[in-house]
Amino acid sequence: MKSLLYGKHILKGTPMWMPIILLCSAPYSESCIVVTGEELLSTQQECFKVSTEKAREALRFPNVYQARPFCQIIPKIKGEVDI
């Protein structure tokens, strides 16, 4: 598995998107966890599509009270050299 900071996309300077889902088992913040995706996606639209699908899938489980999709941009690292 490639590191997020040293993956081929980051070294080339292309910003990538990481899907994130906030999962809660009750209406209290203490019951929430953040789950991130294993792969980086090339566009924000693709990221939200994947994140939303995974959040909807999580809501099928009875122990999930709330699932919120998010995306985080992984920007180009300053000072890096394009290959």
C-alpha positions as a Python dict, from the first residue, in 0.01 Angstrom:
ca = {
    (1, 'M'): (0, 0, 0),
    (2, 'K'): (136, 341, -97),
    (3, 'S'): (165, 622, 151),
    (4, 'L'): (-71, 915, 99),
    (5, 'L'): (219, 1160, 109),
    (6, 'Y'): (443, 969, -128),
    (7, 'G'): (188, 817, -367),
    (8, 'K'): (237, 869, -740),
    (9, 'H'): (-34, 1138, -761),
    (10, 'I'): (110, 1355, -486),
    (11, 'L'): (460, 1343, -630),
    (12, 'K'): (326, 1462, -964),
    (13, 'G'): (164, 1758, -792),
    (14, 'T'): (-197, 1668, -872),
    (15, 'P'): (-431, 1737, -580),
    (16, 'M'): (-631, 1427, -486),
    (17, 'W'): (-943, 1371, -275),
    (18, 'M'): (-991, 1133, 18),
    (19, 'P'): (-1343, 1012, 104),
    (20, 'I'): (-1437, 1043, 472),
    (21, 'I'): (-1749, 928, 658),
    (22, 'L'): (-1857, 1038, 1004),
    (23, 'L'): (-2040, 742, 1165),
    (24, 'C'): (-2244, 780, 1485),
    (25, 'S'): (-2420, 508, 1681),
    (26, 'A'): (-2628, 753, 1890),
    (27, 'P'): (-2721, 1123, 1886),
    (28, 'Y'): (-2418, 1202, 2107),
    (29, 'S'): (-2079, 1312, 1977),
    (30, 'E'): (-1904, 1054, 2197),
    (31, 'S'): (-2057, 779, 1983),
    (32, 'C'): (-1905, 907, 1657),
    (33, 'I'): (-1600, 786, 1468),
    (34, 'V'): (-1435, 906, 1148),
    (35, 'V'): (-1366, 652, 875),
    (36, 'T'): (-1142, 735, 579),
    (37, 'G'): (-1118, 570, 241),
    (38, 'E'): (-826, 352, 138),
    (39, 'E'): (-776, 520, -197),
    (40, 'L'): (-741, 873, -324),
    (41, 'L'): (-973, 995, -598),
    (42, 'S'): (-895, 1242, -873),
    (43, 'T'): (-1200, 1472, -854),
    (44, 'Q'): (-1418, 1621, -584),
    (45, 'Q'): (-1733, 1496, -759),
    (46, 'E'): (-1603, 1139, -770),
    (47, 'C'): (-1505, 1161, -403),
    (48, 'F'): (-1849, 1279, -291),
    (49, 'K'): (-2015, 1013, -505),
    (50, 'V'): (-1814, 737, -336),
    (51, 'S'): (-1848, 891, 11),
    (52, 'T'): (-2225, 932, -25),
    (53, 'E'): (-2269, 574, -149),
    (54, 'K'): (-2069, 439, 146),
    (55, 'A'): (-2265, 654, 394),
    (56, 'R'): (-2597, 526, 255),
    (57, 'E'): (-2468, 171, 276),
    (58, 'A'): (-2365, 224, 640),
    (59, 'L'): (-2716, 342, 730),
    (60, 'R'): (-2848, -6, 649),
    (61, 'F'): (-2688, -137, 968),
    (62, 'P'): (-2911, -104, 1275),
    (63, 'N'): (-2628, 15, 1502),
    (64, 'V'): (-2559, 322, 1280),
    (65, 'Y'): (-2764, 623, 1390),
    (66, 'Q'): (-2614, 872, 1148),
    (67, 'A'): (-2363, 864, 859),
    (68, 'R'): (-2235, 1186, 702),
    (69, 'P'): (-2020, 1190, 388),
    (70, 'F'): (-1725, 1428, 356),
    (71, 'C'): (-1419, 1469, 135),
    (72, 'Q'): (-1075, 1606, 215),
    (73, 'I'): (-843, 1747, -49),
    (74, 'I'): (-485, 1625, -32),
    (75, 'P'): (-298, 1921, -184),
    (76, 'K'): (29, 1939, -368),
    (77, 'I'): (317, 1944, -120),
    (78, 'K'): (508, 2275, -118),
    (79, 'G'): (862, 2250, -242),
    (80, 'E'): (813, 1922, -422),
    (81, 'V'): (962, 1857, -762),
    (82, 'D'): (739, 1743, -1048),
    (83, 'I'): (860, 1420, -1207),
}
